[in-house]
Every structure is written in structure tokens, then in C-alpha cells.
């Protein structure tokens, strides 16, 4: 699957800026309102963020090497 430069930039921005900020925002909101499932949500959200960041970085590394 090939991405255009615009798609790549949007994906990179989303993974590196938007998702971490959204996870922090939601953790504060959920803790503030006392939502009982805050911890499981955060564990899943952070795991997803790490997974996406790793896959994205690996793809970027392979692309830069010309594979």
C-alpha cells in the first residue's frame, strides 16, 4: 500500500500528535468524572498508540531504505 505525501503527513501527525493528546485528555476527563473503566481504557489506548507508532516507524524505515 502506497500513500501520497499528504496522506503520510496526515497519518504521521495523527499518530504522533493527535492520539497521544487525545489519550491524555480522555484520561483526565475519565478520572475527573470517576468512570470505573478508566484504567482498562488507558491500557488499551496506550497499547494501540504504541502499536501504531511502531508499525508506522517500521514502515518509514523500510521506505527510507528503499525496500
mmJSON file of the N, C-alpha and C atoms, coordinates in Angstrom:
{"data_MODEL":{"atom_site":{
"group_PDB":["ATOM","ATOM","ATOM","ATOM","ATOM","ATOM","ATOM","ATOM","ATOM","ATOM","ATOM","ATOM","ATOM","ATOM","ATOM","ATOM","ATOM","ATOM","ATOM","ATOM","ATOM","ATOM","ATOM","ATOM","ATOM","ATOM","ATOM","ATOM","ATOM","ATOM","ATOM","ATOM","ATOM","ATOM","ATOM","ATOM","ATOM","ATOM","ATOM","ATOM","ATOM","ATOM","ATOM","ATOM","ATOM","ATOM","ATOM","ATOM","ATOM","ATOM","ATOM","ATOM","ATOM","ATOM","ATOM","ATOM","ATOM","ATOM","ATOM","ATOM","ATOM","ATOM","ATOM","ATOM","ATOM","ATOM","ATOM","ATOM","ATOM","ATOM","ATOM","ATOM","ATOM","ATOM","ATOM","ATOM","ATOM","ATOM","ATOM","ATOM","ATOM","ATOM","ATOM","ATOM","ATOM","ATOM","ATOM","ATOM","ATOM","ATOM","ATOM","ATOM","ATOM","ATOM","ATOM","ATOM","ATOM","ATOM","ATOM","ATOM","ATOM","ATOM","ATOM","ATOM","ATOM","ATOM","ATOM","ATOM","ATOM","ATOM","ATOM","ATOM","ATOM","ATOM","ATOM","ATOM","ATOM","ATOM","ATOM","ATOM","ATOM","ATOM","ATOM","ATOM","ATOM","ATOM","ATOM","ATOM","ATOM","ATOM","ATOM","ATOM","ATOM","ATOM","ATOM","ATOM","ATOM","ATOM","ATOM","ATOM","ATOM","ATOM","ATOM","ATOM","ATOM","ATOM","ATOM","ATOM","ATOM","ATOM","ATOM","ATOM","ATOM","ATOM","ATOM","ATOM","ATOM","ATOM","ATOM","ATOM","ATOM","ATOM","ATOM","ATOM","ATOM","ATOM","ATOM","ATOM","ATOM","ATOM","ATOM","ATOM","ATOM","ATOM","ATOM","ATOM","ATOM","ATOM","ATOM","ATOM","ATOM","ATOM","ATOM","ATOM","ATOM","ATOM","ATOM","ATOM","ATOM","ATOM","ATOM","ATOM","ATOM","ATOM","ATOM","ATOM","ATOM","ATOM","ATOM","ATOM","ATOM"],
"id":[1,2,3,4,5,6,7,8,9,10,11,12,13,14,15,16,17,18,19,20,21,22,23,24,25,26,27,28,29,30,31,32,33,34,35,36,37,38,39,40,41,42,43,44,45,46,47,48,49,50,51,52,53,54,55,56,57,58,59,60,61,62,63,64,65,66,67,68,69,70,71,72,73,74,75,76,77,78,79,80,81,82,83,84,85,86,87,88,89,90,91,92,93,94,95,96,97,98,99,100,101,102,103,104,105,106,107,108,109,110,111,112,113,114,115,116,117,118,119,120,121,122,123,124,125,126,127,128,129,130,131,132,133,134,135,136,137,138,139,140,141,142,143,144,145,146,147,148,149,150,151,152,153,154,155,156,157,158,159,160,161,162,163,164,165,166,167,168,169,170,171,172,173,174,175,176,177,178,179,180,181,182,183,184,185,186,187,188,189,190,191,192,193,194,195,196,197,198,199,200,201],
"type_symbol":["N","C","C","N","C","C","N","C","C","N","C","C","N","C","C","N","C","C","N","C","C","N","C","C","N","C","C","N","C","C","N","C","C","N","C","C","N","C","C","N","C","C","N","C","C","N","C","C","N","C","C","N","C","C","N","C","C","N","C","C","N","C","C","N","C","C","N","C","C","N","C","C","N","C","C","N","C","C","N","C","C","N","C","C","N","C","C","N","C","C","N","C","C","N","C","C","N","C","C","N","C","C","N","C","C","N","C","C","N","C","C","N","C","C","N","C","C","N","C","C","N","C","C","N","C","C","N","C","C","N","C","C","N","C","C","N","C","C","N","C","C","N","C","C","N","C","C","N","C","C","N","C","C","N","C","C","N","C","C","N","C","C","N","C","C","N","C","C","N","C","C","N","C","C","N","C","C","N","C","C","N","C","C","N","C","C","N","C","C","N","C","C","N","C","C","N","C","C","N","C","C"],
"label_atom_id":["N","CA","C","N","CA","C","N","CA","C","N","CA","C","N","CA","C","N","CA","C","N","CA","C","N","CA","C","N","CA","C","N","CA","C","N","CA","C","N","CA","C","N","CA","C","N","CA","C","N","CA","C","N","CA","C","N","CA","C","N","CA","C","N","CA","C","N","CA","C","N","CA","C","N","CA","C","N","CA","C","N","CA","C","N","CA","C","N","CA","C","N","CA","C","N","CA","C","N","CA","C","N","CA","C","N","CA","C","N","CA","C","N","CA","C","N","CA","C","N","CA","C","N","CA","C","N","CA","C","N","CA","C","N","CA","C","N","CA","C","N","CA","C","N","CA","C","N","CA","C","N","CA","C","N","CA","C","N","CA","C","N","CA","C","N","CA","C","N","CA","C","N","CA","C","N","CA","C","N","CA","C","N","CA","C","N","CA","C","N","CA","C","N","CA","C","N","CA","C","N","CA","C","N","CA","C","N","CA","C","N","CA","C","N","CA","C","N","CA","C","N","CA","C","N","CA","C","N","CA","C","N","CA","C"],
"label_alt_id":[null,null,null,null,null,null,null,null,null,null,null,null,null,null,null,null,null,null,null,null,null,null,null,null,null,null,null,null,null,null,null,null,null,null,null,null,null,null,null,null,null,null,null,null,null,null,null,null,null,null,null,null,null,null,null,null,null,null,null,null,null,null,null,null,null,null,null,null,null,null,null,null,null,null,null,null,null,null,null,null,null,null,null,null,null,null,null,null,null,null,null,null,null,null,null,null,null,null,null,null,null,null,null,null,null,null,null,null,null,null,null,null,null,null,null,null,null,null,null,null,null,null,null,null,null,null,null,null,null,null,null,null,null,null,null,null,null,null,null,null,null,null,null,null,null,null,null,null,null,null,null,null,null,null,null,null,null,null,null,null,null,null,null,null,null,null,null,null,null,null,null,null,null,null,null,null,null,null,null,null,null,null,null,null,null,null,null,null,null,null,null,null,null,null,null,null,null,null,null,null,null],
"label_comp_id":["UNK","UNK","UNK","UNK","UNK","UNK","UNK","UNK","UNK","UNK","UNK","UNK","UNK","UNK","UNK","UNK","UNK","UNK","UNK","UNK","UNK","UNK","UNK","UNK","UNK","UNK","UNK","UNK","UNK","UNK","UNK","UNK","UNK","UNK","UNK","UNK","UNK","UNK","UNK","UNK","UNK","UNK","UNK","UNK","UNK","UNK","UNK","UNK","UNK","UNK","UNK","UNK","UNK","UNK","UNK","UNK","UNK","UNK","UNK","UNK","UNK","UNK","UNK","UNK","UNK","UNK","UNK","UNK","UNK","UNK","UNK","UNK","UNK","UNK","UNK","UNK","UNK","UNK","UNK","UNK","UNK","UNK","UNK","UNK","UNK","UNK","UNK","UNK","UNK","UNK","UNK","UNK","UNK","UNK","UNK","UNK","UNK","UNK","UNK","UNK","UNK","UNK","UNK","UNK","UNK","UNK","UNK","UNK","UNK","UNK","UNK","UNK","UNK","UNK","UNK","UNK","UNK","UNK","UNK","UNK","UNK","UNK","UNK","UNK","UNK","UNK","UNK","UNK","UNK","UNK","UNK","UNK","UNK","UNK","UNK","UNK","UNK","UNK","UNK","UNK","UNK","UNK","UNK","UNK","UNK","UNK","UNK","UNK","UNK","UNK","UNK","UNK","UNK","UNK","UNK","UNK","UNK","UNK","UNK","UNK","UNK","UNK","UNK","UNK","UNK","UNK","UNK","UNK","UNK","UNK","UNK","UNK","UNK","UNK","UNK","UNK","UNK","UNK","UNK","UNK","UNK","UNK","UNK","UNK","UNK","UNK","UNK","UNK","UNK","UNK","UNK","UNK","UNK","UNK","UNK","UNK","UNK","UNK","UNK","UNK","UNK"],
"label_asym_id":["A","A","A","A","A","A","A","A","A","A","A","A","A","A","A","A","A","A","A","A","A","A","A","A","A","A","A","A","A","A","A","A","A","A","A","A","A","A","A","A","A","A","A","A","A","A","A","A","A","A","A","A","A","A","A","A","A","A","A","A","A","A","A","A","A","A","A","A","A","A","A","A","A","A","A","A","A","A","A","A","A","A","A","A","A","A","A","A","A","A","A","A","A","A","A","A","A","A","A","A","A","A","A","A","A","A","A","A","A","A","A","A","A","A","A","A","A","A","A","A","A","A","A","A","A","A","A","A","A","A","A","A","A","A","A","A","A","A","A","A","A","A","A","A","A","A","A","A","A","A","A","A","A","A","A","A","A","A","A","A","A","A","A","A","A","A","A","A","A","A","A","A","A","A","A","A","A","A","A","A","A","A","A","A","A","A","A","A","A","A","A","A","A","A","A","A","A","A","A","A","A"],
"label_entity_id":["1","1","1","1","1","1","1","1","1","1","1","1","1","1","1","1","1","1","1","1","1","1","1","1","1","1","1","1","1","1","1","1","1","1","1","1","1","1","1","1","1","1","1","1","1","1","1","1","1","1","1","1","1","1","1","1","1","1","1","1","1","1","1","1","1","1","1","1","1","1","1","1","1","1","1","1","1","1","1","1","1","1","1","1","1","1","1","1","1","1","1","1","1","1","1","1","1","1","1","1","1","1","1","1","1","1","1","1","1","1","1","1","1","1","1","1","1","1","1","1","1","1","1","1","1","1","1","1","1","1","1","1","1","1","1","1","1","1","1","1","1","1","1","1","1","1","1","1","1","1","1","1","1","1","1","1","1","1","1","1","1","1","1","1","1","1","1","1","1","1","1","1","1","1","1","1","1","1","1","1","1","1","1","1","1","1","1","1","1","1","1","1","1","1","1","1","1","1","1","1","1"],
"label_seq_id":[1,1,1,2,2,2,3,3,3,4,4,4,5,5,5,6,6,6,7,7,7,8,8,8,9,9,9,10,10,10,11,11,11,12,12,12,13,13,13,14,14,14,15,15,15,16,16,16,17,17,17,18,18,18,19,19,19,20,20,20,21,21,21,22,22,22,23,23,23,24,24,24,25,25,25,26,26,26,27,27,27,28,28,28,29,29,29,30,30,30,31,31,31,32,32,32,33,33,33,34,34,34,35,35,35,36,36,36,37,37,37,38,38,38,39,39,39,40,40,40,41,41,41,42,42,42,43,43,43,44,44,44,45,45,45,46,46,46,47,47,47,48,48,48,49,49,49,50,50,50,51,51,51,52,52,52,53,53,53,54,54,54,55,55,55,56,56,56,57,57,57,58,58,58,59,59,59,60,60,60,61,61,61,62,62,62,63,63,63,64,64,64,65,65,65,66,66,66,67,67,67],
"pdbx_PDB_ins_code":[null,null,null,null,null,null,null,null,null,null,null,null,null,null,null,null,null,null,null,null,null,null,null,null,null,null,null,null,null,null,null,null,null,null,null,null,null,null,null,null,null,null,null,null,null,null,null,null,null,null,null,null,null,null,null,null,null,null,null,null,null,null,null,null,null,null,null,null,null,null,null,null,null,null,null,null,null,null,null,null,null,null,null,null,null,null,null,null,null,null,null,null,null,null,null,null,null,null,null,null,null,null,null,null,null,null,null,null,null,null,null,null,null,null,null,null,null,null,null,null,null,null,null,null,null,null,null,null,null,null,null,null,null,null,null,null,null,null,null,null,null,null,null,null,null,null,null,null,null,null,null,null,null,null,null,null,null,null,null,null,null,null,null,null,null,null,null,null,null,null,null,null,null,null,null,null,null,null,null,null,null,null,null,null,null,null,null,null,null,null,null,null,null,null,null,null,null,null,null,null,null],
"Cartn_x":[0.844,0.0,0.891,0.664,1.44,0.566,1.17,0.474,1.026,0.18,0.663,1.379,2.121,2.797,1.803,0.68,-0.339,-0.933,-1.218,-1.743,-0.723,0.529,1.601,1.716,1.738,1.852,0.681,-0.521,-1.707,-1.635,-1.232,-1.11,-0.045,1.088,2.169,1.717,1.052,0.545,-0.467,-1.355,-2.37,-1.744,-0.8,-0.18,0.729,1.459,2.443,1.921,0.859,0.357,-1.066,-1.977,-3.399,-3.727,-3.323,-3.68,-3.118,-1.833,-1.352,-2.09,-2.342,-3.066,-4.489,-5.134,-6.496,-6.519,-5.54,-5.473,-5.295,-4.407,-4.206,-5.474,-6.092,-7.332,-8.412,-8.607,-9.641,-9.32,-8.045,-7.693,-8.044,-7.796,-8.146,-9.661,-10.384,-11.851,-12.419,-11.968,-12.498,-12.168,-10.959,-10.617,-11.444,-11.68,-12.451,-13.892,-14.491,-15.896,-16.016,-14.884,-14.897,-15.388,-15.114,-15.53,-14.791,-15.503,-14.933,-13.97,-14.073,-13.264,-12.095,-11.659,-10.577,-9.28,-8.884,-7.622,-7.601,-8.617,-8.593,-8.597,-9.348,-9.367,-7.966,-7.302,-5.969,-4.968,-5.041,-4.13,-4.314,-5.554,-5.833,-5.429,-5.757,-5.446,-3.935,-3.195,-1.741,-1.125,-1.622,-1.117,-1.369,-2.547,-2.858,-1.931,-1.696,-0.813,0.608,1.105,2.452,2.511,1.48,1.423,1.446,0.586,0.528,1.842,2.413,3.678,4.794,4.819,5.851,5.695,4.478,4.227,4.555,4.155,4.414,5.92,6.642,8.084,8.799,8.373,8.974,8.742,7.537,7.235,8.074,8.219,9.029,10.491,11.002,12.381,12.593,11.666,11.787,11.69,10.819,10.686,11.976,12.548,13.785,14.942,14.939,15.994,15.743,14.551,14.237,13.701,13.158,12.633,11.204],
"Cartn_y":[-1.178,0.0,1.243,2.108,3.34,4.523,5.439,6.646,7.848,8.815,10.075,10.826,11.851,12.653,13.275,13.715,14.338,13.309,12.108,11.055,10.675,10.554,10.215,11.276,12.535,13.62,13.635,13.399,13.357,12.188,11.037,9.854,10.071,10.614,10.876,11.866,12.918,13.932,13.314,12.481,11.843,10.916,10.09,9.119,9.791,10.806,11.394,12.558,13.209,14.387,14.181,13.848,13.818,12.697,11.464,10.343,10.47,10.793,10.961,12.076,13.183,14.278,13.861,13.127,12.65,11.669,10.787,9.82,10.54,11.527,12.288,13.045,13.698,14.435,13.512,12.369,11.445,10.869,10.64,10.123,11.13,12.4,13.436,13.516,13.52,13.593,12.377,11.18,9.965,9.896,10.302,10.328,11.359,12.497,13.561,13.148,12.466,12.06,10.734,10.104,8.872,7.657,7.624,6.487,5.236,4.175,2.957,2.235,2.457,1.719,2.536,3.536,4.399,3.622,2.814,2.069,1.129,0.267,-0.592,0.199,1.29,2.126,2.65,3.186,3.751,2.688,1.51,0.438,0.08,-0.03,-0.367,0.777,2.008,3.165,3.349,3.207,3.366,2.221,1.009,-0.127,0.082,0.586,0.871,1.945,2.993,4.069,3.559,2.741,2.183,1.274,0.46,-0.421,0.384,1.381,2.199,2.944,3.495,4.199,3.278,2.061,1.096,0.661,0.325,-0.091,1.049,2.242,3.393,3.638,3.593,3.834,2.734,1.489,0.393,0.572,0.958,1.204,2.355,3.393,4.54,4.126,3.317,2.84,2.016,1.109,0.287,1.138,2.13,3.018,3.808,4.321,5.1,4.261,2.956,2.072,1.649,1.938,1.617,0.218,-0.392,-1.752,-1.737],
"Cartn_z":[0.0,0.0,0.0,-0.941,-1.046,-0.65,0.069,0.492,-0.264,-0.49,-1.041,0.084,-0.279,0.741,1.712,1.192,2.04,3.015,2.532,3.405,4.473,4.072,5.003,6.099,5.707,6.681,7.644,7.139,7.986,8.967,8.483,9.342,10.408,10.016,10.967,12.035,11.642,12.574,13.53,12.999,13.826,14.861,14.439,15.338,16.359,15.953,16.857,17.698,17.267,17.985,18.509,17.621,17.979,18.963,18.641,19.517,20.928,21.107,22.483,23.239,22.57,23.218,23.577,22.695,22.954,24.124,24.191,25.289,26.625,26.675,27.911,28.282,27.315,27.576,28.148,27.496,27.962,29.335,29.615,30.938,32.029,31.769,32.74,32.911,31.81,31.88,32.611,32.234,32.853,34.343,34.729,36.154,36.899,36.269,36.905,37.163,36.2,36.387,37.137,37.416,38.188,37.426,36.132,35.315,35.768,36.031,36.615,35.677,34.399,33.419,32.859,33.605,33.128,32.902,33.868,33.747,32.54,32.357,31.172,29.867,29.834,28.637,28.33,29.354,29.148,28.717,29.3,28.908,27.439,27.013,25.615,24.688,25.055,24.214,24.054,25.143,25.064,24.267,24.466,23.691,22.199,21.848,20.448,19.893,20.664,20.226,19.996,20.906,20.743,19.517,19.33,18.159,16.864,16.762,15.545,15.302,16.357,16.215,15.753,16.287,15.902,14.458,14.062,12.679,11.721,12.077,11.223,11.087,12.187,12.149,11.372,11.533,10.789,9.289,8.917,7.505,6.962,7.754,7.358,7.176,8.079,7.996,6.723,6.434,5.228,3.964,3.971,2.82,2.587,3.679,3.566,3.05,3.348,2.87,1.426,0.908,-0.475,-0.685,0.376,0.246,-0.264],
"occupancy":[1.0,1.0,1.0,1.0,1.0,1.0,1.0,1.0,1.0,1.0,1.0,1.0,1.0,1.0,1.0,1.0,1.0,1.0,1.0,1.0,1.0,1.0,1.0,1.0,1.0,1.0,1.0,1.0,1.0,1.0,1.0,1.0,1.0,1.0,1.0,1.0,1.0,1.0,1.0,1.0,1.0,1.0,1.0,1.0,1.0,1.0,1.0,1.0,1.0,1.0,1.0,1.0,1.0,1.0,1.0,1.0,1.0,1.0,1.0,1.0,1.0,1.0,1.0,1.0,1.0,1.0,1.0,1.0,1.0,1.0,1.0,1.0,1.0,1.0,1.0,1.0,1.0,1.0,1.0,1.0,1.0,1.0,1.0,1.0,1.0,1.0,1.0,1.0,1.0,1.0,1.0,1.0,1.0,1.0,1.0,1.0,1.0,1.0,1.0,1.0,1.0,1.0,1.0,1.0,1.0,1.0,1.0,1.0,1.0,1.0,1.0,1.0,1.0,1.0,1.0,1.0,1.0,1.0,1.0,1.0,1.0,1.0,1.0,1.0,1.0,1.0,1.0,1.0,1.0,1.0,1.0,1.0,1.0,1.0,1.0,1.0,1.0,1.0,1.0,1.0,1.0,1.0,1.0,1.0,1.0,1.0,1.0,1.0,1.0,1.0,1.0,1.0,1.0,1.0,1.0,1.0,1.0,1.0,1.0,1.0,1.0,1.0,1.0,1.0,1.0,1.0,1.0,1.0,1.0,1.0,1.0,1.0,1.0,1.0,1.0,1.0,1.0,1.0,1.0,1.0,1.0,1.0,1.0,1.0,1.0,1.0,1.0,1.0,1.0,1.0,1.0,1.0,1.0,1.0,1.0,1.0,1.0,1.0,1.0,1.0,1.0],
"B_iso_or_equiv":[0.0,0.0,0.0,0.0,0.0,0.0,0.0,0.0,0.0,0.0,0.0,0.0,0.0,0.0,0.0,0.0,0.0,0.0,0.0,0.0,0.0,0.0,0.0,0.0,0.0,0.0,0.0,0.0,0.0,0.0,0.0,0.0,0.0,0.0,0.0,0.0,0.0,0.0,0.0,0.0,0.0,0.0,0.0,0.0,0.0,0.0,0.0,0.0,0.0,0.0,0.0,0.0,0.0,0.0,0.0,0.0,0.0,0.0,0.0,0.0,0.0,0.0,0.0,0.0,0.0,0.0,0.0,0.0,0.0,0.0,0.0,0.0,0.0,0.0,0.0,0.0,0.0,0.0,0.0,0.0,0.0,0.0,0.0,0.0,0.0,0.0,0.0,0.0,0.0,0.0,0.0,0.0,0.0,0.0,0.0,0.0,0.0,0.0,0.0,0.0,0.0,0.0,0.0,0.0,0.0,0.0,0.0,0.0,0.0,0.0,0.0,0.0,0.0,0.0,0.0,0.0,0.0,0.0,0.0,0.0,0.0,0.0,0.0,0.0,0.0,0.0,0.0,0.0,0.0,0.0,0.0,0.0,0.0,0.0,0.0,0.0,0.0,0.0,0.0,0.0,0.0,0.0,0.0,0.0,0.0,0.0,0.0,0.0,0.0,0.0,0.0,0.0,0.0,0.0,0.0,0.0,0.0,0.0,0.0,0.0,0.0,0.0,0.0,0.0,0.0,0.0,0.0,0.0,0.0,0.0,0.0,0.0,0.0,0.0,0.0,0.0,0.0,0.0,0.0,0.0,0.0,0.0,0.0,0.0,0.0,0.0,0.0,0.0,0.0,0.0,0.0,0.0,0.0,0.0,0.0,0.0,0.0,0.0,0.0,0.0,0.0],
"pdbx_formal_charge":[null,null,null,null,null,null,null,null,null,null,null,null,null,null,null,null,null,null,null,null,null,null,null,null,null,null,null,null,null,null,null,null,null,null,null,null,null,null,null,null,null,null,null,null,null,null,null,null,null,null,null,null,null,null,null,null,null,null,null,null,null,null,null,null,null,null,null,null,null,null,null,null,null,null,null,null,null,null,null,null,null,null,null,null,null,null,null,null,null,null,null,null,null,null,null,null,null,null,null,null,null,null,null,null,null,null,null,null,null,null,null,null,null,null,null,null,null,null,null,null,null,null,null,null,null,null,null,null,null,null,null,null,null,null,null,null,null,null,null,null,null,null,null,null,null,null,null,null,null,null,null,null,null,null,null,null,null,null,null,null,null,null,null,null,null,null,null,null,null,null,null,null,null,null,null,null,null,null,null,null,null,null,null,null,null,null,null,null,null,null,null,null,null,null,null,null,null,null,null,null,null],
"auth_seq_id":[1,1,1,2,2,2,3,3,3,4,4,4,5,5,5,6,6,6,7,7,7,8,8,8,9,9,9,10,10,10,11,11,11,12,12,12,13,13,13,14,14,14,15,15,15,16,16,16,17,17,17,18,18,18,19,19,19,20,20,20,21,21,21,22,22,22,23,23,23,24,24,24,25,25,25,26,26,26,27,27,27,28,28,28,29,29,29,30,30,30,31,31,31,32,32,32,33,33,33,34,34,34,35,35,35,36,36,36,37,37,37,38,38,38,39,39,39,40,40,40,41,41,41,42,42,42,43,43,43,44,44,44,45,45,45,46,46,46,47,47,47,48,48,48,49,49,49,50,50,50,51,51,51,52,52,52,53,53,53,54,54,54,55,55,55,56,56,56,57,57,57,58,58,58,59,59,59,60,60,60,61,61,61,62,62,62,63,63,63,64,64,64,65,65,65,66,66,66,67,67,67],
"auth_comp_id":["UNK","UNK","UNK","UNK","UNK","UNK","UNK","UNK","UNK","UNK","UNK","UNK","UNK","UNK","UNK","UNK","UNK","UNK","UNK","UNK","UNK","UNK","UNK","UNK","UNK","UNK","UNK","UNK","UNK","UNK","UNK","UNK","UNK","UNK","UNK","UNK","UNK","UNK","UNK","UNK","UNK","UNK","UNK","UNK","UNK","UNK","UNK","UNK","UNK","UNK","UNK","UNK","UNK","UNK","UNK","UNK","UNK","UNK","UNK","UNK","UNK","UNK","UNK","UNK","UNK","UNK","UNK","UNK","UNK","UNK","UNK","UNK","UNK","UNK","UNK","UNK","UNK","UNK","UNK","UNK","UNK","UNK","UNK","UNK","UNK","UNK","UNK","UNK","UNK","UNK","UNK","UNK","UNK","UNK","UNK","UNK","UNK","UNK","UNK","UNK","UNK","UNK","UNK","UNK","UNK","UNK","UNK","UNK","UNK","UNK","UNK","UNK","UNK","UNK","UNK","UNK","UNK","UNK","UNK","UNK","UNK","UNK","UNK","UNK","UNK","UNK","UNK","UNK","UNK","UNK","UNK","UNK","UNK","UNK","UNK","UNK","UNK","UNK","UNK","UNK","UNK","UNK","UNK","UNK","UNK","UNK","UNK","UNK","UNK","UNK","UNK","UNK","UNK","UNK","UNK","UNK","UNK","UNK","UNK","UNK","UNK","UNK","UNK","UNK","UNK","UNK","UNK","UNK","UNK","UNK","UNK","UNK","UNK","UNK","UNK","UNK","UNK","UNK","UNK","UNK","UNK","UNK","UNK","UNK","UNK","UNK","UNK","UNK","UNK","UNK","UNK","UNK","UNK","UNK","UNK","UNK","UNK","UNK","UNK","UNK","UNK"],
"auth_asym_id":["A","A","A","A","A","A","A","A","A","A","A","A","A","A","A","A","A","A","A","A","A","A","A","A","A","A","A","A","A","A","A","A","A","A","A","A","A","A","A","A","A","A","A","A","A","A","A","A","A","A","A","A","A","A","A","A","A","A","A","A","A","A","A","A","A","A","A","A","A","A","A","A","A","A","A","A","A","A","A","A","A","A","A","A","A","A","A","A","A","A","A","A","A","A","A","A","A","A","A","A","A","A","A","A","A","A","A","A","A","A","A","A","A","A","A","A","A","A","A","A","A","A","A","A","A","A","A","A","A","A","A","A","A","A","A","A","A","A","A","A","A","A","A","A","A","A","A","A","A","A","A","A","A","A","A","A","A","A","A","A","A","A","A","A","A","A","A","A","A","A","A","A","A","A","A","A","A","A","A","A","A","A","A","A","A","A","A","A","A","A","A","A","A","A","A","A","A","A","A","A","A"],
"auth_atom_id":["N","CA","C","N","CA","C","N","CA","C","N","CA","C","N","CA","C","N","CA","C","N","CA","C","N","CA","C","N","CA","C","N","CA","C","N","CA","C","N","CA","C","N","CA","C","N","CA","C","N","CA","C","N","CA","C","N","CA","C","N","CA","C","N","CA","C","N","CA","C","N","CA","C","N","CA","C","N","CA","C","N","CA","C","N","CA","C","N","CA","C","N","CA","C","N","CA","C","N","CA","C","N","CA","C","N","CA","C","N","CA","C","N","CA","C","N","CA","C","N","CA","C","N","CA","C","N","CA","C","N","CA","C","N","CA","C","N","CA","C","N","CA","C","N","CA","C","N","CA","C","N","CA","C","N","CA","C","N","CA","C","N","CA","C","N","CA","C","N","CA","C","N","CA","C","N","CA","C","N","CA","C","N","CA","C","N","CA","C","N","CA","C","N","CA","C","N","CA","C","N","CA","C","N","CA","C","N","CA","C","N","CA","C","N","CA","C","N","CA","C","N","CA","C","N","CA","C","N","CA","C","N","CA","C"],
"pdbx_PDB_model_num":[1,1,1,1,1,1,1,1,1,1,1,1,1,1,1,1,1,1,1,1,1,1,1,1,1,1,1,1,1,1,1,1,1,1,1,1,1,1,1,1,1,1,1,1,1,1,1,1,1,1,1,1,1,1,1,1,1,1,1,1,1,1,1,1,1,1,1,1,1,1,1,1,1,1,1,1,1,1,1,1,1,1,1,1,1,1,1,1,1,1,1,1,1,1,1,1,1,1,1,1,1,1,1,1,1,1,1,1,1,1,1,1,1,1,1,1,1,1,1,1,1,1,1,1,1,1,1,1,1,1,1,1,1,1,1,1,1,1,1,1,1,1,1,1,1,1,1,1,1,1,1,1,1,1,1,1,1,1,1,1,1,1,1,1,1,1,1,1,1,1,1,1,1,1,1,1,1,1,1,1,1,1,1,1,1,1,1,1,1,1,1,1,1,1,1,1,1,1,1,1,1]
}}}
